[in-house]
Amino acid sequence: MAGKNIKVPVKWENFELGIGSRGEEAANLIRQGGNQNVRFRVVPGYAHADGVYSLKAEQDVWNPFFGR
């Protein structure tokens, strides 16, 4: 992936019990390519489908993601 080609804002969330912090390396490559508008976050205690099915997903995942 050529991080220097990504110019748009990036919001990236992984779930701790899914991929966890592994995506942070790619987010850092985008930053190193010159895009400082990159936000990476790991949602603690969540696994793959929890962001959709958890009763607290709106509070724990989506509100922080959209800045509410």
N, C-alpha and C positions, 0 to 999 in steps of 0.2 A: 504494500500500500504506500503510495506516495503522499505523505502527510502535507507536503507543500501545496498540493492541488486542492485541498479542502479549505475553502474560504468562508463557508457559512457557519453560523453558531452551531455548536455541538453540545447536546445534552445526552449523557450516556449513563444509564443505570443498570447495574447487575444485581442479582440477588445473592446474598452471602452463601446460601446453601445450594446455589446453582453454580454459576461460573465464578462468583466471588470477585476478587480483585484482579483477575487475569486480564480484563479489558483495559486496565489502567495503562499498560504498556503501549497499547495502540493510541489511547488518548494522549499520552506523552509524545508520541511520534507526530501527532497532529500539531501539538503545541510547538515542538521543535521545528516544524515546517513553517512556523510564523503565525499560526492562528492561536491567539491567546484567549479566544472566546470559546473555551472548551471546559465543560463541567462534567466531572466523573464522580459517581457516588455508588457505594455498595449499600443496599438496604439490608440491615441486620435481621437475622432470624427468618428470612423469607427464602423459599425454594422456587423452582421453575414456574409453577402455575399459581403460586400464592398471590402474585400481583393482580390476578384476575378474580380468584375465588375467595380470598381472605375477606372476612367481614370488616377488617380494619384497613384494607388496601387503599381506600380513598384517603384516609388519614396518614398512613405510613408511607405510601408510594406516590400516589397521584397528586395530592395537594403539594407536597414538597417539590415534585418534578415540575409542576406548572407554576410554582411560586405563589401558591395561595396560602 
